[in-house]
Structures are given as structure tokens and as C-alpha cells.
Amino acid sequence: MRLDKFLAQSSVGRRKEVRIYIKEGMVKVNGEVITEPSIEINENIDVIEYLGKTIRYVEKVYYMFNKPAGCITAKRDVVNKTVFDYFEDVNVDGLFHVGRLDKDTEGLLLFTNDGEFEHKLMCPQKHVEKTYFFWALGSLEEEDIRALEQGVYIGKGKILTKPAKIKVDKYGAYEEFKHEIPIDNLHNIDSKHYNQPIVSGYLTISEGRKHQVKRMLKAVGCYVVSLKRVSIGELMLDESLNKGQYRSLTEAEIKRLVG
């Protein structure tokens, strides 16, 4: 096994992080400082040390979490509740979130202590698709849909987004659909918007730019008021999980994600 892969799978850090640790001379193999991340080691025989501490292979864990709106994707925060605050019955040492969701975005978020698993899902070259369900003030005409499918500019001097997939679900006046929008997100709407057009749908992207879904829809004149991630790759959010609940992934689900 490669040294960097062993350290990532042993919860020392993410793949990029452990490569830095190795190159900076923080890792020893059988008492010798090694600075080459790709060196092959025998995880069953060789003694691997990081900052003087012997590293042992640990069991891998994988969790699906239904993130509520209002908490932040971080390990700890002095002001806001974090996603880790919901893992009361789990040892979170070495556990990290795979990607992130904005504070007011809810839905599917994965957790693991497996750096290789994260790399396979988050590496830009893998183009893993993520699908979001949205409610947005505004309307989506055919030309708007074509623009999203072809790519839009979401910032000054930025390159076009990669082509997306979009499926419009419902559209009409906000007053007509206000009871279907998650109550947690109604603070984004005031009474002057009640007669404005609103649209819901599914947007699938294969990138991970900051606030990307919101910015893409804004680029075609829509203001997102509710956003929920419903799938990553072929893995769908388990709708039997209430907001704030989590469960382990099945072996079949893990294989669907990373092969």
C-alpha cells in the first residue's frame, strides 16, 4: 500500500494533507524519515510513525447525514451549531465531512474517516454529480434552461460553469406553493413577495464552487429561498432520516459511490 494512502485511511488527515506531512519529514517508516508519499509499505509489518506516534490501521466508517438548515459544516464553532453536534453517539475522532453544505442548505451530507473515499468523490477529475432540489423566486424560461445546461458565468472574470442538468418541477405564484416550502427557510421571504412567481426543480452539477447552485440560478434571474441536496452520484438521500439524523452506509451504497 502507498504510504500516503495508508495515512489517509488511518485518519491522520485527508490525502492532500498527509502528502504535506510526509514531504515535511513528519513521518517515519521503521525508524527512518520518509519524504516520498508514493513509497510502498506493508501495513501489516512496517512500523509507521507520525510525529513520533505509531499509526495503526483503523476500521473505516461511512455515514449518511440529513443536514438541517441553520447549522454549519464545521468541526466546531463558538457561535453556531455544527453538523458534528448531531453525532452524540459516535466517536468523531478522525471523522470528517465529505464536501460541505451552506448553513441554510439542507439534505445529504456524507461523513467518513477514509481519505481515499473522500478523494474519489471530491476530486474534480472524477466529475461526480450532485443533485439539489430548489425553490426560487422567479421563473425559468426555455432560454434560461438552455443557459444552465450549457454553462453560465457566476462571477466577474470567472470561467463558465460546466454544463448542468435541470428539471423544472413546479411553477406559479408564491402564494400558491408557500405551504410546500420548508418552514425553516421562510425567513428569506417577506410579504411583498407573495404574488411573485416561484419555481421549483432539480439542478444537477458536477463541480463544487462556492454557493454554486444559488449563483447559477441567480445568473438566470432566480433567487433561491430553499435548497436541499438529494443525491451524490447514484446515492440518494434516505428520506426516512429526519433532519439531524444519520445512519451508516450499506456496503452496496459504498460500492455505488466509489465502485
Backbone hydrogen bonds in HBPLUS format (Angstrom, degrees):
<---DONOR---> <-ACCEPTOR-->    atom                        ^
c    i                          cat <-CA-CA->   ^        H-A-AA   ^      H-
h    n   atom  resd res      DA  || num        DHA   H-A  angle D-A-AA Bond
n    s   type  num  typ     dist DA aas  dist angle  dist       angle   num
A0041-ILE N   A0001-MET O   2.78 MM  40  5.46 168.4  1.79 153.9 156.2     1
A0006-PHE N   A0002-ARG O   2.95 MM   4  6.21 158.8  2.00 151.6 157.5     2
A0003-LEU N   A0039-ILE O   2.83 MM  36  5.67 140.7  1.99 158.4 170.4     3
A0007-LEU N   A0003-LEU O   3.04 MM   4  6.32 164.1  2.06 155.0 158.1     4
A0004-ASP N   A0037-PRO O   3.08 MM  33  5.06 154.9  2.15 154.5 148.3     5
A0008-ALA N   A0004-ASP O   2.99 MM   4  6.13 156.9  2.05 143.7 150.3     6
A0009-GLN N   A0005-LYS O   2.89 MM   4  6.05 159.0  1.93 150.6 156.5     7
A0010-SER N   A0006-PHE O   2.92 MM   4  6.02 116.6  2.33 135.5 152.1     8
A0012-VAL N   A0007-LEU O   3.09 MM   5  5.45 162.3  2.12 166.8 161.4     9
A0011-SER N   A0008-ALA O   3.34 MM   3  5.48 155.5  2.41 109.3 108.9    10
A0115-GLY N   A0008-ALA O   3.30 MM 107  4.61 158.4  2.35 109.7 110.7    11
A0017-GLU N   A0014-ARG O   3.03 MM   3  5.17 113.4  2.49  99.8 116.3    12
A0018-VAL N   A0014-ARG O   2.95 MM   4  6.23 164.9  1.97 168.7 171.5    13
A0019-ARG N   A0015-ARG O   3.28 MM   4  6.46 150.1  2.38 144.5 152.0    14
A0020-ILE N   A0016-LYS O   3.34 MM   4  6.63 149.1  2.45 140.5 147.7    15
A0020-ILE N   A0017-GLU O   3.05 MM   3  5.25 121.6  2.40  99.6 113.9    16
A0021-TYR N   A0017-GLU O   3.02 MM   4  6.41 158.3  2.07 150.8 157.2    17
A0022-ILE N   A0018-VAL O   2.96 MM   4  6.16 158.6  2.00 147.4 152.1    18
A0023-LYS N   A0019-ARG O   3.01 MM   4  6.20 168.9  2.02 148.1 151.1    19
A0024-GLU N   A0020-ILE O   2.94 MM   4  6.08 140.3  2.10 148.2 158.6    20
A0026-MET N   A0021-TYR O   3.00 MM   5  5.36 163.5  2.03 163.5 159.0    21
A0025-GLY N   A0022-ILE O   3.00 MM   3  5.30 160.7  2.03 115.2 117.5    22
A0051-LEU N   A0026-MET O   2.96 MM  25  5.43 164.8  1.98 160.6 163.7    23
A0034-ILE N   A0027-VAL O   3.07 MM   7  6.07 165.2  2.09 151.9 154.9    24
A0028-LYS N   A0049-GLU O   2.90 MM  21  5.03 158.0  1.95 139.1 146.0    25
A0049-GLU N   A0028-LYS O   2.90 MM  21  5.03 164.5  1.92 146.1 149.0    26
A0029-VAL N   A0032-GLU O   2.80 MM   3  5.26 157.7  1.85 147.0 147.3    27
A0032-GLU N   A0029-VAL O   3.14 MM   3  5.26 165.9  2.16 109.1 113.1    28
A0030-ASN N   A0047-VAL O   2.77 MM  17  4.93 172.8  1.77 151.9 154.2    29
A0039-ILE N   A0036-GLU O   3.31 MM   3  5.87 171.5  2.32 120.2 122.3    30
A0045-ILE N   A0042-ASN O   3.10 MM   3  5.50 148.7  2.20 112.2 120.7    31
A0046-ASP N   A0042-ASN O   2.83 MM   4  5.44 148.2  1.93 152.8 163.6    32
A0055-ILE N   A0048-ILE O   2.80 MM   7  5.62 167.1  1.82 153.6 157.0    33
A0050-TYR N   A0053-LYS O   2.86 MM   3  5.25 160.5  1.90 144.9 146.1    34
A0053-LYS N   A0050-TYR O   3.04 MM   3  5.25 164.7  2.07 111.9 115.8    35
A0249-LEU N   A0062-TYR O   2.89 MM 187  5.62 155.4  1.96 136.4 139.6    36
A0063-TYR N   A0111-PHE O   2.82 MM  48  5.02 165.1  1.85 148.9 151.7    37
A0111-PHE N   A0063-TYR O   2.99 MM  48  5.02 154.2  2.06 139.7 144.0    38
A0064-MET N   A0247-ARG O   2.80 MM 183  5.49 165.0  1.82 169.9 173.6    39
A0247-ARG N   A0064-MET O   2.97 MM 183  5.49 146.6  2.08 148.0 158.5    40
A0065-PHE N   A0109-LEU O   2.88 MM  44  5.20 146.5  1.99 152.8 163.3    41
A0109-LEU N   A0065-PHE O   3.01 MM  44  5.20 146.5  2.13 149.9 156.5    42
A0066-ASN N   A0245-GLN O   2.99 MM 179  5.77 169.7  2.01 174.9 178.2    43
A0244-GLY N   A0066-ASN O   2.70 MM 178  5.55 178.1  1.70 167.9 167.3    44
A0067-LYS N   A0107-GLY O   2.79 MM  40  4.92 152.4  1.86 147.2 138.5    45
A0107-GLY N   A0067-LYS O   2.88 MM  40  4.92 149.9  1.97 135.9 137.4    46
A0070-GLY N   A0103-LYS O   2.71 MM  33  5.24 155.7  1.77 143.3 149.9    47
A0072-ILE N   A0081-LYS O   2.99 MM   9  6.50 154.8  2.05 151.5 154.1    48
A0074-ALA N   A0072-ILE O   3.09 MM   2  5.76 119.0  2.48 108.2  92.0    49
A0083-VAL N   A0072-ILE O   3.01 MM  11  6.12 140.4  2.17 161.6 159.1    50
A0085-ASP N   A0082-THR O   3.10 MM   3  5.45 147.1  2.21 105.9 115.2    51
A0086-TYR N   A0083-VAL O   3.29 MM   3  5.88 164.4  2.32 112.1 116.7    52
A0087-PHE N   A0084-PHE O   3.08 MM   3  5.41 158.6  2.12 110.7 117.2    53
A0095-LEU N   A0092-VAL O   2.94 MM   3  4.94 161.6  1.97 119.5 123.8    54
A0096-PHE N   A0112-THR O   2.82 MM  16  5.67 158.5  1.87 154.8 159.8    55
A0112-THR N   A0096-PHE O   2.98 MM  16  5.67 159.2  2.02 158.8 163.7    56
A0098-VAL N   A0110-LEU O   2.82 MM  12  5.36 162.9  1.85 147.9 147.7    57
A0105-THR N   A0102-ASP O   3.07 MM   3  5.09 160.3  2.11 106.3 112.2    58
A0106-GLU N   A0227-LEU O   3.06 MM 121  6.46 168.0  2.08 152.1 152.4    59
A0229-ARG N   A0106-GLU O   2.86 MM 123  6.42 153.7  1.93 152.9 151.8    60
A0108-LEU N   A0229-ARG O   2.93 MM 121  5.35 162.6  1.96 136.0 136.1    61
A0118-GLU N   A0114-ASP O   3.21 MM   4  6.59 161.2  2.24 151.3 155.7    62
A0119-HIS N   A0115-GLY O   2.98 MM   4  6.18 159.6  2.03 145.1 151.0    63
A0120-LYS N   A0116-GLU O   3.01 MM   4  6.24 160.2  2.05 151.3 155.2    64
A0121-LEU N   A0117-PHE O   3.27 MM   4  6.54 143.4  2.42 143.7 152.9    65
A0121-LEU N   A0118-GLU O   3.11 MM   3  5.27 127.8  2.40  99.0 112.6    66
A0122-MET N   A0118-GLU O   2.83 MM   4  5.91 156.2  1.89 159.6 166.8    67
A0123-CYS N   A0119-HIS O   2.90 MM   4  5.36 148.2  2.01 144.7 147.4    68
A0126-LYS N   A0123-CYS O   2.90 MM   3  5.54 158.1  1.95 121.7 128.7    69
A0127-HIS N   A0124-PRO O   3.32 MM   3  5.70 147.2  2.44 107.6 115.1    70
A0233-GLY N   A0129-GLU O   2.67 MM 104  5.07 178.1  1.67 166.7 166.3    71
A0130-LYS N   A0205-ILE O   2.83 MM  75  5.53 156.6  1.88 161.2 169.2    72
A0205-ILE N   A0130-LYS O   2.97 MM  75  5.53 159.3  2.01 155.4 154.9    73
A0131-THR N   A0231-SER O   3.04 MM 100  5.21 156.3  2.10 132.4 139.8    74
A0230-VAL N   A0131-THR O   2.84 MM  99  5.77 158.8  1.89 148.9 156.2    75
A0132-TYR N   A0203-LEU O   2.92 MM  71  5.32 159.5  1.96 142.0 148.0    76
A0203-LEU N   A0132-TYR O   2.88 MM  71  5.32 156.4  1.93 150.7 157.5    77
A0133-PHE N   A0228-LYS O   2.67 MM  95  5.18 162.1  1.70 160.4 161.5    78
A0228-LYS N   A0133-PHE O   2.91 MM  95  5.18 149.4  2.01 151.4 159.9    79
A0134-PHE N   A0201-GLY O   2.94 MM  67  5.59 160.1  1.98 155.3 161.6    80
A0201-GLY N   A0134-PHE O   3.10 MM  67  5.59 144.4  2.23 144.0 150.8    81
A0135-TRP N   A0226-SER O   2.97 MM  91  5.08 152.0  2.05 142.4 144.1    82
A0225-VAL N   A0135-TRP O   2.87 MM  90  5.77 168.4  1.88 147.7 151.6    83
A0226-SER N   A0135-TRP O   3.30 MM  91  5.08 148.0  2.41 145.5 139.8    84
A0136-ALA N   A0199-VAL O   2.82 MM  63  5.41 155.1  1.89 156.2 164.8    85
A0199-VAL N   A0136-ALA O   2.86 MM  63  5.41 159.9  1.90 153.5 159.9    86
A0137-LEU N   A0223-TYR O   2.80 MM  86  5.02 149.8  1.89 149.2 141.6    87
A0223-TYR N   A0137-LEU O   2.89 MM  86  5.02 158.5  1.94 143.6 149.9    88
A0138-GLY N   A0197-PRO O   2.80 MM  59  5.17 166.9  1.82 128.6 132.9    89
A0144-ASP N   A0141-GLU O   3.00 MM   3  5.17 124.0  2.32 101.1 115.8    90
A0145-ILE N   A0141-GLU O   3.01 MM   4  6.37 158.7  2.05 157.4 163.4    91
A0146-ARG N   A0142-GLU O   2.96 MM   4  6.21 160.0  2.00 149.4 154.7    92
A0147-ALA N   A0143-GLU O   3.04 MM   4  6.17 150.7  2.12 136.2 144.0    93
A0148-LEU N   A0144-ASP O   3.02 MM   4  6.34 160.2  2.06 151.5 155.7    94
A0149-GLU N   A0145-ILE O   2.97 MM   4  6.17 155.5  2.03 148.7 156.0    95
A0150-GLN N   A0146-ARG O   2.95 MM   4  6.11 134.6  2.16 141.9 153.5    96
A0150-GLN N   A0147-ALA O   3.21 MM   3  5.16 130.4  2.47  92.9 105.8    97
A0151-GLY N   A0147-ALA O   2.80 MM   4  5.84 141.9  1.94 148.8 159.1    98
A0164-ALA N   A0148-LEU O   3.29 MM  16  5.93 150.5  2.38 134.3 139.9    99
A0161-THR N   A0152-VAL O   2.93 MM   9  5.45 153.5  2.00 137.6 144.4   100
A0158-LYS N   A0155-GLY O   3.01 MM   3  5.24 161.8  2.04 130.1 129.3   101
A0165-LYS N   A0204-THR O   3.04 MM  39  4.97 160.2  2.08 138.6 144.9   102
A0204-THR N   A0165-LYS O   2.78 MM  39  4.97 167.2  1.79 153.3 156.8   103
A0167-LYS N   A0202-TYR O   2.92 MM  35  5.16 150.7  2.01 145.3 153.6   104
A0202-TYR N   A0167-LYS O   2.84 MM  35  5.16 154.4  1.90 142.9 151.1   105
A0169-ASP N   A0200-SER O   2.75 MM  31  5.32 168.9  1.77 132.4 134.5   106
A0170-LYS N   A0200-SER O   3.39 MM  30  5.13 148.7  2.50 111.1 119.1   107
A0200-SER N   A0170-LYS O   2.78 MM  30  5.13 160.3  1.82 150.2 151.4   108
A0172-GLY N   A0198-ILE O   3.02 MM  26  5.59 148.5  2.12 156.9 164.8   109
A0198-ILE N   A0172-GLY O   2.66 MM  26  5.59 155.5  1.72 158.6 162.7   110
A0176-GLU N   A0173-ALA O   2.96 MM   3  5.42 138.7  2.13 110.5 121.6   111
A0174-TYR N   A0196-GLN O   2.89 MM  22  5.87 153.8  1.96 168.1 172.9   112
A0177-PHE N   A0174-TYR O   2.99 MM   3  5.39 133.2  2.21 108.9 121.0   113
A0178-LYS N   A0174-TYR O   2.91 MM   4  5.64 119.3  2.29 160.4 176.8   114
A0175-GLU N   A0194-TYR O   2.97 MM  19  5.15 135.3  2.18 167.0 153.8   115
A0180-GLU N   A0177-PHE O   2.89 MM   3  5.51 160.8  1.92 123.3 129.8   116
A0185-ASN N   A0182-PRO O   2.96 MM   3  5.76 159.7  2.00 124.2 129.9   117
A0186-LEU N   A0183-ILE O   3.22 MM   3  5.34 165.5  2.25 108.0 112.4   118
A0188-ASN N   A0185-ASN O   3.12 MM   3  6.02 171.0  2.13 124.7 127.6   119
A0189-ILE N   A0186-LEU O   3.06 MM   3  5.52 168.0  2.07 117.0 120.1   120
A0193-HIS N   A0190-ASP O   2.99 MM   3  5.93 169.2  2.00 131.5 135.1   121
A0194-TYR N   A0191-SER O   3.19 MM   3  5.47 169.9  2.20 114.2 117.4   122
A0196-GLN N   A0193-HIS O   2.89 MM   3  5.15 162.8  1.92 117.2 122.6   123
A0212-GLN N   A0209-ARG O   3.17 MM   3  5.09 141.6  2.32 135.0 124.7   124
A0215-ARG N   A0211-HIS O   2.97 MM   4  6.09 160.4  2.01 158.8 165.2   125
A0216-MET N   A0212-GLN O   2.81 MM   4  5.96 154.2  1.87 154.2 161.2   126
A0217-LEU N   A0213-VAL O   3.05 MM   4  6.25 167.1  2.07 152.9 155.7   127
A0218-LYS N   A0214-LYS O   2.91 MM   4  6.05 149.1  2.01 140.6 150.3   128
A0219-ALA N   A0215-ARG O   2.98 MM   4  6.11 142.0  2.13 137.7 146.7   129
A0220-VAL N   A0217-LEU O   3.13 MM   3  5.39 147.4  2.24 102.3 111.6   130
A0222-CYS N   A0217-LEU O   2.86 MM   5  5.14 158.7  1.91 139.1 137.2   131
A0221-GLY N   A0218-LYS O   2.98 MM   3  4.94 161.3  2.02 110.7 110.5   132
A0237-LEU N   A0230-VAL O   2.86 MM   7  5.25 156.4  1.91 149.5 146.5   133
A0232-ILE N   A0235-LEU O   2.94 MM   3  5.30 152.9  2.02 149.6 157.4   134
A0235-LEU N   A0232-ILE O   2.89 MM   3  5.30 154.1  1.96 141.3 139.8   135
A0241-LEU N   A0238-ASP O   3.02 MM   3  5.81 167.3  2.03 122.4 126.6   136
A0245-GLN N   A0242-ASN O   2.95 MM   3  5.46 154.8  2.02 142.8 141.3   137
A0254-ILE N   A0250-THR O   3.04 MM   4  6.37 158.1  2.09 153.5 159.1   138
A0255-LYS N   A0251-GLU O   3.01 MM   4  6.23 161.4  2.05 149.4 154.1   139
A0256-ARG N   A0252-ALA O   2.98 MM   4  6.21 147.7  2.08 141.5 150.6   140
A0257-LEU N   A0253-GLU O   3.11 MM   4  6.35 140.8  2.27 140.9 150.7   141
A0257-LEU N   A0254-ILE O   3.12 MM   3  5.17 126.4  2.42  95.2 109.0   142
A0258-VAL N   A0254-ILE O   3.03 MM   4  6.32 164.9  2.05 159.0 161.5   143
A0259-GLY N   A0255-LYS O   2.67 MM   4  4.53 139.8  1.83 129.9 135.8   144
